[in-house]
């Protein structure tokens, strides 16, 4: 993909960067430094700002001119991908992000994004530290409350945070540095051009040193003003691009890190919901309200829209009360449904293939893949604190779309949005869950009904059974080939509807006219924006259709990509096999992008592609390109009976991925150590959704109810050998990384399995068709009893 | 209301609460000790892993009634004190290897790791890859590989 950024010259300007110099020649010839507009705000201490999204200047003209889905031409995702769209859509509505420098020399930045483990607070602090020449430990990043004036620009998703905030944060920090230099020049009487900054201080040629802290008030502005700045040259970076530990690591390992349920809000007592036995079932009546209200510790019991809420002194007593409730349940939205009935609906909804009858000598690979429901549950279950009063409300929760939460909660409560304060707390994982505010909505409803604050938490069993899922889908693929060449590639992805109701929908609606997919549905737009074949496969069409809105769904890490790309990479292996080519060599030959080819080459070399392996074991290789980034994964799997037959109590063992080599190119890796962590997590997710973690739907409910039933990757499934290679940063801007590795890992593990067993896998996760490896919990009561044998199970 | 006394992080504490309430909720909801996390409530995810008289256990599965005044409960908050330091060597290894992502499971992981090393030492040996495979704690961010490295590194640093 061509990059919009003109090359910069080597000249580094260390002066104030403030408006004294006229704007440099920019653009066409790629000469000169680009100048950016930031702001200094009237405040008692230095406060600077930049417009979020300001760097995305104009949409590429190509986007408007490109035709839709013309074979062999770039698809929409190659012209304008989801990241680009999120960034562009922010333009007309975006507002300011601000950095404040205090008299103790610290810089403060409230990031309008959610931190759910992906490391954006650390990487954002690094960007501030870089541009401000401030030690990293002097930068304090917090999570901003819902800021309705940011409109769509407070959504954490699409691996977009660093991509969209990198330049605005730099601009604001550069304005601050310029003001500090200016203030120092007045104090010292030295010309501003002679001054430099280092480690949180301004230095004069004579060796005088003024700390940012003592300059903070002097650098403050009396009135708001726009300021032009240049940004530091990449060759001068000292922080960005270095491996840094997470800034919140100490809090995490000492137990001091506070998640929503760790907050102490006065009188916000533990609250849980007794939920229906089938998906989205409803309460008809409750037979024993008074009896349950009288249980030890219980303060309140009330029927709400999703079940029966109980509030009490401890969550343990809430569990007991939930179990004691005698509820007459009405039907839900998926009554009687099972995996088989959903599969049948998907078959009926599948769009037809269009390749006509095959010419002589042309053959086809035809395959249909099934991806069962899987859970995007985080380890922290859905939870929120709500304190709803007569004319106001306050919410605490980890939210990736806090403005949407604020507006929808306000609507529900009949309050103006400004009367609802929404605090974004640290999140214990997301994987798509925190795009929604299900628990916050419920907490607000319960708090309103009781007239009391509540600390509402979902039970784990509810989180699996009634929580959101990655929807079940199928992918039909037909690839035709002749004389060793691939002529056509068609893919029809059919999915239970994915809920995009977290606000991004409105965002896209406003932008959709710009796209060559204007007449498509919203989901189809998302599909076209995210799905791109990394290979030249002749006439290529990839289309989505959806069915059935009866399920609680949402985007899971990577949305469609892990499934769509897994299917495609398996077909690549099959094409290679049938045409007598090596799978790596064929991918390499057909690769569109040189960066994708480079990561593929890297893992093939580092992972010793093609090495001799024992029967029942094999390598698999795959690439994935998305979010302006590229990843390749080489996985080795052991499918021998001694491995698949391993016995671990209450666990699923199965084939083991024994080694993974991953190479990643994000253009510019702000924090390579954090990037490695994101790849590692994505690999664990890819292994899980390929081999072990799926939901079984029977009789209108999911069977899985605990982590010993929903088999996310555990230590015994973890590859003992793991190598992650961060490619040299050759780009000017960081691409996305949070979701990137899942698709590559899923595809590589599936391909390795296919090569180890000699059979292309078509149903995922692979263990889904096996006899259930657990005894399902009852659905009434909806949650299991708390165990009492903990003393006997100390280890 | 019945009173329950036990030793928490080196100090005797008394909680006024019904005896069948599981210790996790006594810690979190009554005593305000929030290091141990809720991830399942049935002793599976092990996010609440703490130590009972030096051994790993899940407070979500122990009624507070089951504790005697002499029982020593150690949560992540009290782990450094067991070695008379600001941080336990296992926590230092965790920091050096930058294990945590969201951090939610990490207190439980560290408490499980310390107990795993202790158990091997009591058996007169050092931990192995096979021991790492027995750690049941869920990390939904999937940091398992760094956890393995950190347990081995922490083990080397533990006296």
Interface residues (C-beta under 8 A of the other chain):
Chain A: X116 X117 X118 X119 X245 X246 X248 X249 X250 X251 X252 X253 X254 X255 X256 X257 X258 X259 X261 X262 X264 X270 X296 X297 X313 X314 X315 X316 X317 X319 X320 X377 X378 X379 X380 X381 X426 X427 X428 X429 X431 X457 X459 X460 X648 X650 X651 X673 X677 X680 X681 X682 X683 X684 X685 X688 X706 X707 X708 X712 X713 X714 X715 X716 X718 X719 X720 X722 X783 X784 X786 X787 X788 X789 X790 X791 X793 X794 X795
Chain B: X17 X18 X20 X21 X22 X23 X24 X25 X26 X28 X29 X30 X32 X34 X35 X36 X37 X38 X39 X40 X41 X42 X43 X44 X45 X47 X52 X53 X55 X56 X57 X58 X59 X60 X61 X62 X63 X66 X75 X76 X77 X80 X87 X91 X94 X95 X98 X99 X100 X101 X102 X103 X104 X105 X106 X107 X110 X115 X119 X129 X132 X133 X134 X135 X136 X137 X138 X139 X140 X141 X142 X143 X144 X145 X146 X147 X148
